Amino acid sequence: MSCMHSLSKISHVMLRSVFRCLRTNPAAGQRGMSQSSLAGKVAIVTASTDGIGLAAAVALGKRGAHVVVSSRRQANVDKAVALLRSQSVQVTGTTCNVGSGVDREKLVQTTLEKCGGIDILVSNAAVNPFFGNIMDSTEEVWDKILSVNVKSAFLMTKLVVPHMEKRRGGNVVFVSSVAGYQPMQALGPYSVSKTALLGLTRALAPELAQSNIRVNCVAPGVIKTRFSSAIWQNEDIVDEFKKQLSIKRIGEPEEIGGVIAFLCSEEASYITGETITVTGGIGCRL
């Protein structure tokens, strides 16, 4: 009994100390991300001139990272660079088709020449050239989708890892989709490719942890981007979709960008091999 009494007294003393700390320093209970939490870091974000990719670049840049943005068209790159610079973000821009090995190597080389190293890769590039019944999809469709959405994500990772190792660690974030958990009607091959990214995350994480590189994934729901406009611009589809949501609205790109920035920060230092679903409350299970 005396032992239990002593433990109880110790617990009360500890609790009083914690409450006293919180009263005198309220910030101690609010461990938010510092606006300079990624200062000195270099982040490559693929397909980053609009939508989720651009939102990720903004979020990383606002936290101090030098971001390298890219897309296939120079005009889009120039527009994104101007936008980011107007928000005081350190940015480098270049064209890149991630389906091309030459372009992937050029993206990495440009980053090394302009920024001196690589700490973060956000693999966001994806294509979807097919809508319809999955049994009507062709070999060419599968080759295109798997090449860009899965194979290129892995090959970009393979290119940047040696440079992260030189800096004693880094972060890789893949952008999957809620469709990776629950295939969307008429988007069969695309959905399968997004499921593959969930597996790629789990496969890479243990191996790269040995090099202090964390690998995580974000699976957005329906987000208001040009890529998903065929869904959110159709009121009937949106009304039906909202029935599955706890938060009864379509998501915004910035809501994904913030999660990506979190995963790349020290606040997420004990998270790897995970997929965070950002879906407004849709149940996601494989």
C-alpha positions as CSV (number, residue, x, y, z in Angstrom):
1,M,0.0,0.0,0.0
2,S,2.8,2.4,0.9
3,C,4.4,1.7,-2.5
4,M,1.1,2.5,-4.3
5,H,0.7,5.7,-2.2
6,S,4.2,6.8,-3.2
7,L,3.5,6.2,-6.9
8,S,0.3,8.2,-6.6
9,K,2.2,11.2,-5.0
10,I,4.8,11.1,-7.8
11,S,2.1,11.1,-10.4
12,H,0.4,14.1,-8.9
13,V,3.7,16.0,-8.7
14,M,4.4,15.2,-12.4
15,L,1.0,16.3,-13.5
16,R,1.3,19.6,-11.5
17,S,4.6,20.2,-13.2
18,V,3.2,19.6,-16.7
19,F,0.2,21.9,-16.1
20,R,2.5,24.6,-14.7
21,C,4.6,24.4,-17.8
22,L,1.6,24.7,-20.1
23,R,0.3,27.7,-18.2
24,T,3.6,29.6,-18.3
25,N,4.5,28.5,-21.8
26,P,1.3,27.7,-23.9
27,A,3.4,27.1,-27.0
28,A,4.8,23.9,-25.3
29,G,1.4,22.2,-25.9
30,Q,1.2,23.4,-29.5
31,R,4.0,21.8,-31.5
32,G,3.2,23.4,-34.8
33,M,5.5,23.3,-37.8
34,S,8.0,26.2,-37.8
35,Q,8.0,28.3,-40.9
36,S,11.7,27.6,-41.2
37,S,11.4,23.8,-40.3
38,L,12.8,22.8,-43.8
39,A,15.4,25.6,-44.1
40,G,18.5,24.4,-46.0
41,K,16.6,21.4,-47.6
42,V,16.2,20.9,-51.3
43,A,13.0,19.3,-52.6
44,I,12.2,17.9,-56.0
45,V,8.5,17.9,-56.7
46,T,7.4,16.2,-60.0
47,A,4.4,17.4,-62.0
48,S,4.4,20.6,-59.8
49,T,3.1,23.4,-61.9
50,D,-0.5,23.1,-60.9
51,G,-2.8,21.2,-58.6
52,I,-1.4,19.0,-55.8
53,G,2.2,19.2,-57.0
54,L,2.2,23.0,-57.0
55,A,0.5,23.0,-53.6
56,A,3.2,20.7,-52.3
57,A,5.9,23.0,-53.7
58,V,4.3,26.0,-52.0
59,A,4.0,24.2,-48.6
60,L,7.6,23.0,-48.7
61,G,8.9,26.4,-49.9
62,K,7.0,28.3,-47.2
63,R,8.7,26.1,-44.6
64,G,12.1,27.1,-46.0
65,A,13.0,24.4,-48.6
66,H,14.4,25.3,-52.0
67,V,11.9,23.6,-54.3
68,V,12.6,22.3,-57.8
69,V,9.4,22.4,-59.9
70,S,8.9,20.7,-63.2
71,S,6.4,19.7,-65.9
72,R,6.5,18.9,-69.6
73,R,5.8,22.4,-70.9
74,Q,8.2,25.3,-70.4
75,A,5.3,27.9,-70.3
76,N,3.8,26.1,-67.3
77,V,7.2,25.9,-65.5
78,D,7.7,29.7,-66.0
79,K,4.2,30.4,-64.6
80,A,4.8,28.3,-61.5
81,V,8.2,29.7,-60.9
82,A,6.8,33.3,-61.1
83,L,4.0,32.4,-58.7
84,L,6.4,30.8,-56.1
85,R,8.9,33.7,-56.3
86,S,6.0,36.1,-55.7
87,Q,5.5,34.2,-52.4
88,S,9.2,34.5,-51.5
89,V,9.8,30.8,-52.1
90,Q,13.3,29.8,-53.3
91,V,12.6,27.9,-56.5
92,T,14.3,26.4,-59.6
93,G,12.2,25.3,-62.6
94,T,12.9,22.9,-65.5
95,T,11.0,20.9,-68.0
96,C,10.7,17.1,-67.3
97,N,8.6,14.2,-68.7
98,V,9.1,11.7,-65.9
99,G,8.4,8.9,-68.3
100,S,11.7,9.7,-70.0
101,G,14.9,8.4,-68.5
102,V,16.9,11.2,-70.1
103,D,14.5,13.8,-68.6
104,R,14.6,12.2,-65.1
105,E,18.4,12.3,-65.1
106,K,18.3,16.0,-66.4
107,L,16.0,16.9,-63.5
108,V,18.4,15.4,-60.9
109,Q,21.4,17.0,-62.6
110,T,19.8,20.4,-62.8
111,T,18.9,20.1,-59.1
112,L,22.5,19.2,-58.1
113,E,23.9,22.0,-60.2
114,K,21.6,24.7,-58.9
115,C,21.1,23.6,-55.4
116,G,24.0,21.4,-54.4
117,G,22.1,18.3,-53.2
118,I,18.8,16.6,-52.7
119,D,16.9,16.0,-49.5
120,I,13.3,15.5,-50.5
121,L,11.4,13.8,-53.4
122,V,7.7,14.3,-53.9
123,S,6.7,11.9,-56.6
124,N,3.4,13.4,-57.9
125,A,3.4,12.8,-61.7
126,A,0.6,10.6,-63.0
127,V,-1.4,10.0,-66.2
128,N,-4.7,8.6,-67.0
129,P,-5.3,8.1,-70.7
130,F,-8.3,5.8,-70.3
131,F,-11.9,6.0,-69.1
132,G,-14.3,3.1,-69.4
133,N,-14.8,-0.6,-68.5
134,I,-11.5,-2.1,-67.4
135,M,-12.0,-5.1,-69.8
136,D,-11.9,-2.6,-72.7
137,S,-8.4,-1.3,-71.7
138,T,-5.5,-2.1,-74.1
139,E,-2.0,-3.2,-73.6
140,E,-0.9,0.3,-74.6
141,V,-3.0,1.9,-71.9
142,W,-1.5,-0.4,-69.2
143,D,2.0,0.3,-70.4
144,K,1.5,4.0,-70.3
145,I,-0.1,4.1,-66.9
146,L,2.2,1.7,-65.2
147,S,5.3,3.3,-66.8
148,V,4.5,6.8,-65.6
149,N,2.6,6.2,-62.4
150,V,4.6,3.4,-60.9
151,K,7.9,2.6,-62.7
152,S,8.9,6.2,-63.0
153,A,8.1,6.8,-59.4
154,F,10.5,4.0,-58.4
155,L,13.2,5.1,-60.9
156,M,13.2,8.7,-59.7
157,T,13.6,7.4,-56.2
158,K,16.5,5.2,-57.3
159,L,18.2,8.3,-58.9
160,V,17.9,10.6,-55.8
161,V,18.7,8.1,-53.0
162,P,22.5,8.2,-53.5
163,H,22.4,12.0,-53.2
164,M,20.2,11.8,-50.1
165,E,22.7,9.4,-48.6
166,K,25.5,12.0,-49.2
167,R,23.4,14.3,-47.0
168,R,22.9,11.5,-44.4
169,G,19.2,11.1,-44.9
170,G,16.1,12.3,-46.7
171,N,12.4,11.9,-47.4
172,V,10.4,10.4,-50.3
173,V,6.7,11.0,-50.5
174,F,4.6,9.2,-53.2
175,V,1.2,10.7,-54.1
176,S,-1.3,7.9,-54.5
177,S,-5.1,8.2,-54.4
178,V,-8.2,7.0,-52.6
179,A,-8.7,5.1,-55.8
180,G,-5.8,2.9,-54.7
181,Y,-8.0,1.6,-51.9
182,Q,-11.4,1.7,-53.6
183,P,-11.1,1.5,-57.5
184,M,-13.3,4.2,-59.1
185,Q,-15.7,3.3,-61.8
186,A,-14.2,3.8,-65.3
187,L,-10.7,4.3,-63.8
188,G,-9.7,0.7,-63.4
189,P,-6.1,0.8,-64.7
190,Y,-5.4,4.1,-63.0
191,S,-6.7,2.8,-59.7
192,V,-4.5,-0.3,-59.9
193,S,-1.5,1.9,-60.5
194,K,-2.3,3.9,-57.3
195,T,-2.6,0.7,-55.3
196,A,0.8,-0.2,-56.5
197,L,2.2,2.9,-54.9
198,L,0.9,1.8,-51.5
199,G,2.9,-1.4,-51.9
200,L,6.0,0.5,-53.2
201,T,6.0,2.6,-50.1
202,R,5.9,-0.4,-47.8
203,A,8.6,-2.2,-49.9
204,L,11.1,0.7,-49.9
205,A,10.7,1.9,-46.4
206,P,12.6,-0.8,-44.5
207,E,15.5,-0.8,-46.9
208,L,15.9,2.9,-47.1
209,A,15.5,3.4,-43.3
210,Q,19.1,2.0,-43.1
211,S,20.2,5.2,-44.9
212,N,18.0,7.4,-42.7
213,I,15.6,8.0,-45.6
214,R,11.9,7.9,-44.7
215,V,9.4,6.8,-47.4
216,N,5.7,7.6,-47.0
217,C,2.7,8.1,-49.2
218,V,-0.3,10.4,-49.3
219,A,-3.7,9.1,-50.7
220,P,-5.9,12.1,-51.5
221,G,-9.6,11.9,-52.0
222,V,-11.3,13.9,-54.7
223,I,-9.4,17.2,-54.7
224,K,-10.4,20.3,-56.7
225,T,-7.7,20.1,-59.4
226,R,-7.6,20.2,-63.2
227,F,-6.7,16.5,-63.2
228,S,-9.9,15.5,-61.4
229,S,-12.2,18.1,-63.0
230,A,-14.3,15.5,-64.8
231,I,-15.4,14.3,-61.3
232,W,-15.9,17.5,-59.3
233,Q,-17.5,19.5,-62.1
234,N,-20.3,16.9,-62.4
235,E,-22.9,17.8,-59.8
236,D,-24.5,14.3,-59.9
237,I,-21.2,12.6,-59.3
238,V,-20.3,15.0,-56.5
239,D,-23.7,14.5,-54.8
240,E,-23.2,10.8,-54.9
241,F,-19.6,11.0,-53.7
242,K,-20.5,13.3,-50.8
243,K,-22.6,10.5,-49.3
244,Q,-19.4,8.7,-48.5
245,L,-17.8,11.8,-46.9
246,S,-17.8,12.8,-43.3
247,I,-16.7,16.3,-44.3
248,K,-19.3,17.2,-47.0
249,R,-17.1,19.0,-49.5
250,I,-14.4,18.5,-52.1
251,G,-10.9,18.9,-50.9
252,E,-8.5,21.7,-51.8
253,P,-4.9,21.1,-53.1
254,E,-3.4,23.0,-50.1
255,E,-4.9,20.4,-47.8
256,I,-2.7,17.8,-49.5
257,G,0.3,20.1,-49.7
258,G,0.3,20.6,-45.9
259,V,0.3,16.9,-45.2
260,I,3.2,16.3,-47.6
261,A,5.2,19.1,-45.9
262,F,4.5,17.5,-42.5
263,L,5.8,14.1,-43.7
264,C,9.0,15.7,-44.9
265,S,9.5,17.5,-41.5
266,E,11.2,16.5,-38.3
267,E,7.7,16.4,-36.7
268,A,7.3,13.1,-38.7
269,S,10.7,11.7,-37.8
270,Y,9.3,8.4,-36.5
271,I,6.9,7.8,-39.5
272,T,7.9,5.6,-42.4
273,G,6.2,3.1,-44.6
274,E,2.9,4.7,-44.0
275,T,0.1,6.1,-46.2
276,I,-1.9,9.0,-44.9
277,T,-5.4,9.2,-46.4
278,V,-6.7,12.7,-46.9
279,T,-10.2,12.0,-48.0
280,G,-12.7,13.9,-45.9
281,G,-13.5,10.8,-44.0
282,I,-13.9,8.0,-46.6
283,G,-13.1,4.6,-45.1
284,C,-10.0,3.3,-46.7
285,R,-8.9,-0.4,-46.3
286,L,-7.3,-2.9,-48.6
